[in-house]
């Protein structure tokens, strides 16, 4: 018997006009992007003006929304039922372009050009650890400030750890506000010739050492970048802190998405605990790709036993037929058996009715009987494997529920293939709205 957990009610969450941000988070490969898109479609068709911010570069998601591409600009999704007054836009985070927009927005044209052309900035904006997560929060802040949508659904970046989404912005902010950066900025901030002369002596010693470690070219790029970014460093930390507070606000809801697998649910448990530590509002957990069976009353053990019995029966039949074929009888052209004197002549499809004791009584066997029994045995084995998967997923799920019994949950049934159109997203949304809690 599975452990009970509260039901995660999706429709009331989406219908509540006080809900302004829904963040779908979790480890990679659990269906966060599809869940976020399905929530967006359902919210829009229930009257919300929604936008989905995704980080998934897969083209199939854009195609499922009827878009030829997704980029850093929100694009309206056609085919949405707007009878309730809602609409849906979608966009994919372009990390470098978002960083460029921040630079242009918060600096004068000359300084912006110097920053954008700097090699160190180009490396930082394209792949520095934490940049993607920081820019996702930066874009979230921009969308919220525009106030063009009453619901923003965020698909968090696919990270090694789900916790990176919360940690990385702080790490990037700490880097930009760190001692090393401040030391490199110091010459521009020291006034007076004496101070500059004294600092230059120390800086010459330090830069000489750093040049040997980093290379003179890289150090020069970093110093140029830091000098140009001087007025912006405080803004990075300020905006990161503001967005962090926005995530803690009552109008935000976190949905942890997981698959019924040990590693994914362990990551989900860590995230649930971290959200509680950070005072961030957890709406519940979406358990994605859950397997079930329409014949759950037939256990794996019984199905395996039945399959083995059928296979044994077929094997015995085959052995008997082989034995009969080697008893010295022959078959004539008409298909009748000609043997020793007094032996019953039987048609090819008949056998002696041994139970009744009458040699002249015959039973006709249906054609392909053995094939049908082999097929039935194979299906029973497949059912047994499915029930073993169901049992394993239930045990994994029960371990999570035993530790976090207060977390509302909803199941989404595993689909036979990928979602590739709006109808598929609607089906997922329906599952989210009607799915039962993680207990059966």
Secondary structure, DSSP 8 states (H G I E B T S, - for coil): ------B--HHHHHH-TT--EEEEE-STTSSHHHHHHHHHHHHHHTT-EEEEEE----HHHHHHTT-S---SS-EE-TT---TTS-EEEEEE--HHHHHHHHHHHTS-HHHHHHHHT-HHHHHHHHH-TTHHHHHHHHHHHHHHHHT--SEEEEE----SSTTHHHHHHHHHHHHHTSHHHHHHHHHHH--SHHHHHHHHHHHHHHHHHHHHHH-HHHHHHHHHHHHHHGGGHHHHHHHHHHHHHHHHSTTEEEEEEEESSHHHHHHHHHHHHHHHHTT--EEEEEEEEE---TTTTS-HHHHHHHHHHHHHHHHHHHHHHHHHTTSS-EE-TTS-EE-STT-----TTEEEETTTTEEEEEEE--TTHHHHHHHHHHHHHHHHHHHHHHHHHHHHHHHHHHH-TTS-EEEEE--SS---SHHHHHHHHHHHHH---S--
